[in-house]
Amino acid sequence: MEILKLEGTEDTPKIMLDAKNGIFEISGRSLPEDSAEFYRPVLEWIGNYAKSANPATEFVFKLEYFNTASSKLILDVLSALEDIKGMKIMWYYHEDDEDMEEAGQEFSELVEIPFEFKTY
């Protein structure tokens, strides 16, 4: 499967989706001008990955900030991950960032995937 790698910018998160090496990460800031367009290749990649997923997958979210439009797309990503067996979400947040911790808690209640919360 092809690797999906997008370098992060001030407005877009770094995305690394590499099934072969077991790296699944979205990190940084997410406030792209067109969230739906930005996350479209991510959702397509996950759809393809779901057809022959690894036995276990740890998907890392290490977001510093995301806007409202991104939050809907992050939920879409999480919903797409729900169908993959052996999926676990690693939700990282800065120790003093209660908003990001809370956002992760809210997402964890909306999808049927185990979440693990970690500070950095």
VMD Tcl script that builds the backbone (N, CA, C; Angstrom):
set m [mol new atoms 360]
animate dup $m
set s [atomselect $m all]
$s set {name element resname resid chain x y z} {
  {N N MET 1 A 0.840 -1.191 0.000}
  {CA C MET 1 A 0.000 0.000 0.000}
  {C C MET 1 A 0.879 1.246 0.000}
  {N N GLU 2 A 0.469 2.234 -0.759}
  {CA C GLU 2 A 1.223 3.478 -0.838}
  {C C GLU 2 A 1.236 4.193 0.520}
  {N N ILE 3 A 2.321 4.887 0.779}
  {CA C ILE 3 A 2.421 5.708 1.989}
  {C C ILE 3 A 1.786 7.065 1.677}
  {N N LEU 4 A 0.984 7.563 2.610}
  {CA C LEU 4 A 0.449 8.919 2.479}
  {C C LEU 4 A 1.220 9.789 3.460}
  {N N LYS 5 A 1.979 10.736 2.910}
  {CA C LYS 5 A 2.788 11.612 3.757}
  {C C LYS 5 A 2.551 13.050 3.336}
  {N N LEU 6 A 2.063 13.851 4.254}
  {CA C LEU 6 A 1.862 15.273 4.013}
  {C C LEU 6 A 2.653 16.035 5.058}
  {N N GLU 7 A 3.533 16.906 4.607}
  {CA C GLU 7 A 4.303 17.724 5.544}
  {C C GLU 7 A 3.382 18.755 6.182}
  {N N GLY 8 A 3.566 18.988 7.461}
  {CA C GLY 8 A 2.753 19.976 8.158}
  {C C GLY 8 A 3.164 21.396 7.796}
  {N N THR 9 A 2.206 22.295 7.875}
  {CA C THR 9 A 2.464 23.723 7.686}
  {C C THR 9 A 1.891 24.437 8.910}
  {N N GLU 10 A 1.865 25.760 8.867}
  {CA C GLU 10 A 1.262 26.506 9.974}
  {C C GLU 10 A -0.226 26.203 10.105}
  {N N ASP 11 A -0.860 25.894 8.968}
  {CA C ASP 11 A -2.312 25.701 8.967}
  {C C ASP 11 A -2.759 24.254 8.777}
  {N N THR 12 A -1.827 23.382 8.419}
  {CA C THR 12 A -2.226 21.997 8.163}
  {C C THR 12 A -1.353 21.032 8.962}
  {N N PRO 13 A -1.945 19.943 9.422}
  {CA C PRO 13 A -1.186 18.994 10.225}
  {C C PRO 13 A -0.249 18.134 9.370}
  {N N LYS 14 A 0.749 17.595 10.022}
  {CA C LYS 14 A 1.602 16.594 9.382}
  {C C LYS 14 A 0.824 15.282 9.427}
  {N N ILE 15 A 0.810 14.587 8.297}
  {CA C ILE 15 A 0.094 13.316 8.240}
  {C C ILE 15 A 1.045 12.258 7.708}
  {N N MET 16 A 1.139 11.162 8.434}
  {CA C MET 16 A 1.965 10.031 8.007}
  {C C MET 16 A 1.136 8.771 8.178}
  {N N LEU 17 A 0.810 8.152 7.058}
  {CA C LEU 17 A 0.052 6.903 7.065}
  {C C LEU 17 A 0.880 5.881 6.306}
  {N N ASP 18 A 1.465 4.952 7.047}
  {CA C ASP 18 A 2.394 3.978 6.490}
  {C C ASP 18 A 2.044 2.603 7.064}
  {N N ALA 19 A 1.256 1.851 6.321}
  {CA C ALA 19 A 0.775 0.549 6.800}
  {C C ALA 19 A 1.925 -0.434 7.007}
  {N N LYS 20 A 2.872 -0.439 6.073}
  {CA C LYS 20 A 3.967 -1.406 6.129}
  {C C LYS 20 A 4.775 -1.278 7.418}
  {N N ASN 21 A 5.070 -0.037 7.822}
  {CA C ASN 21 A 5.862 0.204 9.029}
  {C C ASN 21 A 5.009 0.474 10.267}
  {N N GLY 22 A 3.684 0.418 10.113}
  {CA C GLY 22 A 2.785 0.599 11.252}
  {C C GLY 22 A 2.796 2.000 11.826}
  {N N ILE 23 A 2.943 3.006 10.957}
  {CA C ILE 23 A 2.947 4.400 11.424}
  {C C ILE 23 A 1.671 5.081 10.933}
  {N N PHE 24 A 0.888 5.530 11.877}
  {CA C PHE 24 A -0.375 6.206 11.566}
  {C C PHE 24 A -0.444 7.418 12.479}
  {N N GLU 25 A -0.194 8.609 11.938}
  {CA C GLU 25 A -0.136 9.783 12.804}
  {C C GLU 25 A -0.643 11.032 12.112}
  {N N ILE 26 A -1.408 11.808 12.883}
  {CA C ILE 26 A -1.826 13.146 12.475}
  {C C ILE 26 A -1.369 14.061 13.608}
  {N N SER 27 A -0.503 15.037 13.274}
  {CA C SER 27 A 0.046 15.880 14.335}
  {C C SER 27 A 0.193 17.324 13.877}
  {N N GLY 28 A 0.170 18.221 14.850}
  {CA C GLY 28 A 0.363 19.638 14.561}
  {C C GLY 28 A -0.921 20.434 14.684}
  {N N ARG 29 A -1.052 21.421 13.813}
  {CA C ARG 29 A -2.218 22.319 13.829}
  {C C ARG 29 A -3.091 22.034 12.611}
  {N N SER 30 A -4.405 21.996 12.829}
  {CA C SER 30 A -5.314 21.718 11.727}
  {C C SER 30 A -6.330 22.841 11.575}
  {N N LEU 31 A -6.028 23.726 10.646}
  {CA C LEU 31 A -6.994 24.766 10.277}
  {C C LEU 31 A -6.849 25.075 8.797}
  {N N PRO 32 A -6.965 24.013 7.965}
  {CA C PRO 32 A -6.842 24.236 6.519}
  {C C PRO 32 A -8.009 25.062 5.998}
  {N N GLU 33 A -7.767 25.744 4.900}
  {CA C GLU 33 A -8.810 26.578 4.306}
  {C C GLU 33 A -10.040 25.739 3.938}
  {N N ASP 34 A -9.805 24.569 3.362}
  {CA C ASP 34 A -10.899 23.671 2.985}
  {C C ASP 34 A -10.645 22.312 3.642}
  {N N SER 35 A -11.199 22.136 4.838}
  {CA C SER 35 A -10.949 20.918 5.615}
  {C C SER 35 A -11.376 19.660 4.873}
  {N N ALA 36 A -12.531 19.711 4.226}
  {CA C ALA 36 A -13.042 18.521 3.533}
  {C C ALA 36 A -12.066 18.099 2.438}
  {N N GLU 37 A -11.563 19.068 1.687}
  {CA C GLU 37 A -10.618 18.775 0.609}
  {C C GLU 37 A -9.291 18.268 1.172}
  {N N PHE 38 A -8.829 18.881 2.261}
  {CA C PHE 38 A -7.559 18.483 2.856}
  {C C PHE 38 A -7.613 17.041 3.373}
  {N N TYR 39 A -8.700 16.675 4.030}
  {CA C TYR 39 A -8.796 15.342 4.640}
  {C C TYR 39 A -9.301 14.254 3.685}
  {N N ARG 40 A -9.750 14.644 2.475}
  {CA C ARG 40 A -10.263 13.657 1.521}
  {C C ARG 40 A -9.271 12.529 1.245}
  {N N PRO 41 A -7.981 12.831 0.910}
  {CA C PRO 41 A -7.048 11.717 0.664}
  {C C PRO 41 A -6.819 10.844 1.896}
  {N N VAL 42 A -6.922 11.425 3.075}
  {CA C VAL 42 A -6.760 10.656 4.321}
  {C C VAL 42 A -7.903 9.652 4.450}
  {N N LEU 43 A -9.120 10.118 4.219}
  {CA C LEU 43 A -10.287 9.235 4.319}
  {C C LEU 43 A -10.238 8.145 3.247}
  {N N GLU 44 A -9.786 8.504 2.046}
  {CA C GLU 44 A -9.655 7.498 0.975}
  {C C GLU 44 A -8.603 6.453 1.356}
  {N N TRP 45 A -7.483 6.914 1.902}
  {CA C TRP 45 A -6.406 6.003 2.290}
  {C C TRP 45 A -6.911 5.036 3.367}
  {N N ILE 46 A -7.625 5.557 4.359}
  {CA C ILE 46 A -8.148 4.705 5.434}
  {C C ILE 46 A -9.130 3.683 4.864}
  {N N GLY 47 A -9.961 4.107 3.911}
  {CA C GLY 47 A -10.905 3.182 3.271}
  {C C GLY 47 A -10.177 2.030 2.602}
  {N N ASN 48 A -9.074 2.329 1.920}
  {CA C ASN 48 A -8.274 1.277 1.281}
  {C C ASN 48 A -7.567 0.410 2.316}
  {N N TYR 49 A -7.046 1.051 3.358}
  {CA C TYR 49 A -6.340 0.320 4.413}
  {C C TYR 49 A -7.279 -0.668 5.116}
  {N N ALA 50 A -8.519 -0.256 5.306}
  {CA C ALA 50 A -9.497 -1.093 6.018}
  {C C ALA 50 A -9.704 -2.438 5.327}
  {N N LYS 51 A -9.501 -2.474 4.013}
  {CA C LYS 51 A -9.709 -3.720 3.255}
  {C C LYS 51 A -8.675 -4.789 3.604}
  {N N SER 52 A -7.476 -4.369 4.012}
  {CA C SER 52 A -6.441 -5.345 4.387}
  {C C SER 52 A -5.583 -4.765 5.504}
  {N N ALA 53 A -6.235 -4.435 6.592}
  {CA C ALA 53 A -5.560 -3.774 7.714}
  {C C ALA 53 A -4.618 -4.723 8.447}
  {N N ASN 54 A -3.631 -4.127 9.104}
  {CA C ASN 54 A -2.741 -4.888 9.969}
  {C C ASN 54 A -3.565 -5.493 11.116}
  {N N PRO 55 A -3.078 -6.578 11.759}
  {CA C PRO 55 A -3.831 -7.183 12.870}
  {C C PRO 55 A -4.086 -6.204 14.018}
  {N N ALA 56 A -3.139 -5.281 14.237}
  {CA C ALA 56 A -3.318 -4.256 15.271}
  {C C ALA 56 A -2.844 -2.926 14.695}
  {N N THR 57 A -3.578 -1.872 15.008}
  {CA C THR 57 A -3.240 -0.546 14.495}
  {C C THR 57 A -3.338 0.466 15.625}
  {N N GLU 58 A -2.264 1.196 15.862}
  {CA C GLU 58 A -2.294 2.319 16.795}
  {C C GLU 58 A -2.256 3.596 15.975}
  {N N PHE 59 A -3.334 4.341 16.040}
  {CA C PHE 59 A -3.432 5.585 15.286}
  {C C PHE 59 A -3.180 6.739 16.252}
  {N N VAL 60 A -2.155 7.532 15.984}
  {CA C VAL 60 A -1.737 8.599 16.891}
  {C C VAL 60 A -2.300 9.946 16.446}
  {N N PHE 61 A -2.948 10.625 17.393}
  {CA C PHE 61 A -3.359 12.015 17.194}
  {C C PHE 61 A -2.534 12.840 18.167}
  {N N LYS 62 A -1.772 13.784 17.625}
  {CA C LYS 62 A -0.916 14.637 18.452}
  {C C LYS 62 A -1.149 16.070 18.000}
  {N N LEU 63 A -2.377 16.518 18.164}
  {CA C LEU 63 A -2.761 17.834 17.652}
  {C C LEU 63 A -2.565 18.917 18.709}
  {N N GLU 64 A -2.021 20.038 18.265}
  {CA C GLU 64 A -1.853 21.183 19.157}
  {C C GLU 64 A -3.109 22.045 19.141}
  {N N TYR 65 A -3.734 22.092 17.971}
  {CA C TYR 65 A -4.920 22.939 17.809}
  {C C TYR 65 A -5.676 22.482 16.568}
  {N N PHE 66 A -7.001 22.552 16.610}
  {CA C PHE 66 A -7.785 22.366 15.394}
  {C C PHE 66 A -9.015 23.247 15.464}
  {N N ASN 67 A -9.460 23.716 14.293}
  {CA C ASN 67 A -10.636 24.591 14.244}
  {C C ASN 67 A -11.914 23.744 14.141}
  {N N THR 68 A -13.043 24.409 14.156}
  {CA C THR 68 A -14.335 23.725 14.154}
  {C C THR 68 A -14.517 22.864 12.907}
  {N N ALA 69 A -14.141 23.406 11.751}
  {CA C ALA 69 A -14.288 22.637 10.505}
  {C C ALA 69 A -13.446 21.362 10.566}
  {N N SER 70 A -12.246 21.470 11.104}
  {CA C SER 70 A -11.385 20.287 11.225}
  {C C SER 70 A -11.972 19.270 12.193}
  {N N SER 71 A -12.634 19.741 13.230}
  {CA C SER 71 A -13.157 18.808 14.233}
  {C C SER 71 A -14.168 17.849 13.602}
  {N N LYS 72 A -14.976 18.322 12.660}
  {CA C LYS 72 A -15.918 17.437 11.978}
  {C C LYS 72 A -15.165 16.395 11.149}
  {N N LEU 73 A -14.086 16.822 10.489}
  {CA C LEU 73 A -13.316 15.894 9.661}
  {C C LEU 73 A -12.529 14.906 10.519}
  {N N ILE 74 A -12.065 15.351 11.675}
  {CA C ILE 74 A -11.380 14.433 12.601}
  {C C ILE 74 A -12.365 13.360 13.045}
  {N N LEU 75 A -13.607 13.768 13.307}
  {CA C LEU 75 A -14.633 12.783 13.661}
  {C C LEU 75 A -14.888 11.838 12.486}
  {N N ASP 76 A -14.876 12.359 11.258}
  {CA C ASP 76 A -15.035 11.500 10.076}
  {C C ASP 76 A -13.896 10.483 9.992}
  {N N VAL 77 A -12.674 10.936 10.277}
  {CA C VAL 77 A -11.514 10.030 10.276}
  {C C VAL 77 A -11.720 8.946 11.332}
  {N N LEU 78 A -12.094 9.359 12.539}
  {CA C LEU 78 A -12.319 8.391 13.617}
  {C C LEU 78 A -13.425 7.409 13.252}
  {N N SER 79 A -14.484 7.905 12.633}
  {CA C SER 79 A -15.599 7.030 12.232}
  {C C SER 79 A -15.128 6.018 11.191}
  {N N ALA 80 A -14.264 6.453 10.274}
  {CA C ALA 80 A -13.727 5.538 9.257}
  {C C ALA 80 A -12.855 4.467 9.910}
  {N N LEU 81 A -12.177 4.824 10.998}
  {CA C LEU 81 A -11.305 3.877 11.696}
  {C C LEU 81 A -12.086 2.854 12.520}
  {N N GLU 82 A -13.339 3.181 12.832}
  {CA C GLU 82 A -14.173 2.315 13.685}
  {C C GLU 82 A -14.314 0.893 13.141}
  {N N ASP 83 A -14.344 0.757 11.825}
  {CA C ASP 83 A -14.590 -0.554 11.212}
  {C C ASP 83 A -13.353 -1.443 11.162}
  {N N ILE 84 A -12.209 -0.912 11.589}
  {CA C ILE 84 A -10.956 -1.672 11.483}
  {C C ILE 84 A -10.717 -2.432 12.785}
  {N N LYS 85 A -10.619 -3.757 12.664}
  {CA C LYS 85 A -10.359 -4.579 13.848}
  {C C LYS 85 A -8.967 -4.288 14.396}
  {N N GLY 86 A -8.829 -4.341 15.726}
  {CA C GLY 86 A -7.532 -4.128 16.346}
  {C C GLY 86 A -7.095 -2.676 16.383}
  {N N MET 87 A -8.033 -1.764 16.199}
  {CA C MET 87 A -7.726 -0.332 16.169}
  {C C MET 87 A -7.662 0.220 17.589}
  {N N LYS 88 A -6.676 1.079 17.831}
  {CA C LYS 88 A -6.580 1.800 19.097}
  {C C LYS 88 A -6.123 3.217 18.787}
  {N N ILE 89 A -6.722 4.184 19.457}
  {CA C ILE 89 A -6.356 5.585 19.271}
  {C C ILE 89 A -5.451 6.013 20.421}
  {N N MET 90 A -4.328 6.614 20.059}
  {CA C MET 90 A -3.433 7.220 21.048}
  {C C MET 90 A -3.640 8.731 20.930}
  {N N TRP 91 A -4.243 9.342 21.944}
  {CA C TRP 91 A -4.554 10.773 21.900}
  {C C TRP 91 A -3.556 11.506 22.793}
  {N N TYR 92 A -2.634 12.217 22.161}
  {CA C TYR 92 A -1.621 12.961 22.904}
  {C C TYR 92 A -2.055 14.415 23.052}
  {N N TYR 93 A -1.733 14.997 24.199}
  {CA C TYR 93 A -2.014 16.415 24.413}
  {C C TYR 93 A -0.963 16.969 25.370}
  {N N HIS 94 A -0.708 18.274 25.256}
  {CA C HIS 94 A 0.227 18.918 26.183}
  {C C HIS 94 A -0.345 18.811 27.584}
  {N N GLU 95 A 0.538 18.603 28.527}
  {CA C GLU 95 A 0.157 18.421 29.923}
  {C C GLU 95 A -0.834 19.476 30.412}
  {N N ASP 96 A -0.628 20.729 30.001}
  {CA C ASP 96 A -1.469 21.820 30.495}
  {C C ASP 96 A -2.569 22.227 29.504}
  {N N ASP 97 A -2.846 21.397 28.517}
  {CA C ASP 97 A -3.857 21.729 27.506}
  {C C ASP 97 A -5.156 20.967 27.783}
  {N N GLU 98 A -5.965 21.530 28.681}
  {CA C GLU 98 A -7.219 20.877 29.059}
  {C C GLU 98 A -8.196 20.792 27.889}
  {N N ASP 99 A -8.167 21.790 26.997}
  {CA C ASP 99 A -9.087 21.793 25.854}
  {C C ASP 99 A -8.836 20.589 24.949}
  {N N MET 100 A -7.565 20.297 24.680}
  {CA C MET 100 A -7.244 19.181 23.789}
  {C C MET 100 A -7.552 17.845 24.471}
  {N N GLU 101 A -7.324 17.788 25.781}
  {CA C GLU 101 A -7.674 16.570 26.522}
  {C C GLU 101 A -9.186 16.349 26.450}
  {N N GLU 102 A -9.938 17.423 26.684}
  {CA C GLU 102 A -11.400 17.355 26.647}
  {C C GLU 102 A -11.911 16.956 25.260}
  {N N ALA 103 A -11.290 17.518 24.221}
  {CA C ALA 103 A -11.690 17.190 22.849}
  {C C ALA 103 A -11.512 15.688 22.619}
  {N N GLY 104 A -10.394 15.140 23.057}
  {CA C GLY 104 A -10.158 13.705 22.925}
  {C C GLY 104 A -11.193 12.887 23.677}
  {N N GLN 105 A -11.542 13.339 24.879}
  {CA C GLN 105 A -12.562 12.644 25.676}
  {C C GLN 105 A -13.901 12.641 24.930}
  {N N GLU 106 A -14.251 13.790 24.356}
  {CA C GLU 106 A -15.519 13.885 23.623}
  {C C GLU 106 A -15.514 12.974 22.398}
  {N N PHE 107 A -14.410 12.986 21.644}
  {CA C PHE 107 A -14.310 12.093 20.478}
  {C C PHE 107 A -14.433 10.634 20.918}
  {N N SER 108 A -13.808 10.294 22.046}
  {CA C SER 108 A -13.808 8.894 22.497}
  {C C SER 108 A -15.222 8.420 22.830}
  {N N GLU 109 A -16.087 9.352 23.200}
  {CA C GLU 109 A -17.467 8.984 23.519}
  {C C GLU 109 A -18.327 8.831 22.264}
  {N N LEU 110 A -17.847 9.371 21.143}
  {CA C LEU 110 A -18.640 9.353 19.916}
  {C C LEU 110 A -18.341 8.154 19.014}
  {N N VAL 111 A -17.231 7.474 19.258}
  {CA C VAL 111 A -16.868 6.330 18.415}
  {C C VAL 111 A -16.597 5.105 19.278}
  {N N GLU 112 A -16.724 3.949 18.654}
  {CA C GLU 112 A -16.498 2.685 19.350}
  {C C GLU 112 A -15.074 2.189 19.117}
  {N N ILE 113 A -14.105 2.961 19.604}
  {CA C ILE 113 A -12.690 2.585 19.478}
  {C C ILE 113 A -12.045 2.881 20.830}
  {N N PRO 114 A -11.198 1.986 21.319}
  {CA C PRO 114 A -10.494 2.300 22.568}
  {C C PRO 114 A -9.522 3.466 22.381}
  {N N PHE 115 A -9.543 4.384 23.330}
  {CA C PHE 115 A -8.645 5.540 23.339}
  {C C PHE 115 A -7.677 5.398 24.506}
  {N N GLU 116 A -6.454 5.808 24.269}
  {CA C GLU 116 A -5.484 5.916 25.350}
  {C C GLU 116 A -4.999 7.356 25.340}
  {N N PHE 117 A -5.018 7.989 26.521}
  {CA C PHE 117 A -4.638 9.392 26.616}
  {C C PHE 117 A -3.240 9.515 27.199}
  {N N LYS 118 A -2.405 10.321 26.540}
  {CA C LYS 118 A -1.023 10.498 26.990}
  {C C LYS 118 A -0.656 11.972 26.906}
  {N N THR 119 A 0.136 12.402 27.884}
  {CA C THR 119 A 0.623 13.781 27.843}
  {C C THR 119 A 2.054 13.782 27.289}
  {N N TYR 120 A 2.439 14.934 26.767}
  {CA C TYR 120 A 3.820 15.093 26.302}
  {C C TYR 120 A 4.307 16.489 26.603}
}
mol reanalyze $m
mol bondsrecalc $m
mol representation Tube
mol addrep $m
